[in-house]
Amino acid sequence: MNIAERIQQDTKAAMKERDRSRVGALRMLGAALKNGEIEAGRPLTEEEEQIVLWRQLKQREESAEAFRRAGREEQAASESAEAEIVRGYLPEPLAAEELENIVETAIGETGATGIKDMGAVMGRAMALAEGRAQGRELAPLVRDRLR
């Protein structure tokens, strides 16, 4: 069962439970995945679905932070709750040690010698992470290691 199907089933369950906030968040995720399919012109792969969900997570986290800075704690809490729902559909993030191992492996496989090779290392590291890490987590580690 792919992520979109799980979200659809969970939406139905939340509707039966009359959990309005969860229904809203799940519908938002379903719509984002559907929009991704429309843009691609075909069903999304699991990796593409994860990319869409990472984008949604990032949006929710940034919105929550903006609301907090504006002193709107209720809206910030709502965005944070939606972010937690999104996290439930993403794979477990990698630990710091696992990230470092991935960076070392990527550097070794690409034969990188300096910062000019960062793009190649990042591409390989992202592939090795298999959707369990974001570029913003890997980039500083790669940059530090290549200097």
N, C-alpha and C positions, 0 to 999 in steps of 0.2 A: 504494500500500500504506500503510495507516494504521499508527500506532505500535504498537497492540496486535498487529497481524499480524506486524510486524517482531520484536517481543519474543517472540512465539510461535515464529517460525522460529529466532531466536537461542537460545532455550531448547533446542530440539531439537538444534541444533548443539553447544551446550555439553554436553548429555547424551551425545552421541556422543563428545565429547572427554574425557568424565569429569571435567569442571571443576566440582566440587561447589559451590564458593563462588559461581561465576558462575550456576550453575543455581538456587541458592537465591535470589540477588538478583533474577534474572529472573522467577522464580515469584512473588516478593513483588510485583514491578511488575505482572505479569499479574493477580494477585489484586486489587491496588488499582484497576486499570482496570476489572476485572469488577465490583467493588463499586460503582464510579462509575456503570456502566451500570445496575446494579440500582436504585440510588438514583434515577437519572434516568428509569428505566422505558423506556429506548430506547438505541440505540447512541450513543456519545459523538462529538461533533464533534472535529476535530483540536485546536481551541483548548481544549476541555474536557479532552482527553487531556493536553495540556501542563500545564493547571492541576493535574491529579492528579499528574503527574510533578514539578512544582515543589514540591508539598506533600511528596511523598516525599523529595525532595532536602533540603528544609529539615529534615525529621525526622531524616534520617541525619546531617546536619551538626550538629544540636543534640545528638544522641545521642553522636556522636564527641567533642564538646566536653565533655559531662558525664562521659564515661568518662575523658577525659584529666585533668579536675579531680579525679576520684576515684583517679587513679593506676593505672587499668586500661588500659594502653597497648595490649594485645593486642586487646581489644574495640573500642577507639577506632580502631585500624588497620582492623579488619573493617568498621566503620561507614563509614570514609572510603573504603574500597575499593568498598563498595556505592554510595556517593554518586557516585563516578567512573563507575560503570556507568550510573546514572541520567542523569548529565550527557551521556552519549553519545547519548541519545535526545532531548535538548532542542536547540533551535536555538542557534547560536553567539550568545553574549551580545554586546550592543552596547558599543562603546568609549565612554569618557567624553565625547568630543566629540559622538558621535552622540546620546547621552542629552541633552546640553545643547541640541542642535538640536531634538530632539523636544519638550523642555520649552518652548523658545521658540515653536515652531510651535503647540503646544497653547494657550499663553497668547494668542497672536495670534488663533487661530481661535475661542476662547471669549470673547475681549474682557475677560479678567480684569484687575481693577484692584487687588485686594488679597487678603489672606489669606483673606477670606470666600469667595473664589471657588476655593479650593484643590480642593474636591471635583469641580467641573466640569473643572478643568484636569487633575487626576489621571485622571479618566475618559477624557478625550480622549488624554492622553499614553499611557495603557495601550493604548488602541486603536491608536495610531500605532506603538507598540513591537511590536505583533503577536506577543506572547508571547516576545520576546527580552529583556525586562527585567522585573524585579519591582518591585512598589510600594515596597519598602524601599530600592531604588536611586533611584527617581524622586522620592519624597516629599521628601527633604532638598533636592534641586535646586529643586523647585517652591516649597518653603517659602522658601528663600533668595531666589529670584527675585521672589516676591510681597511680600516685606517692604519 
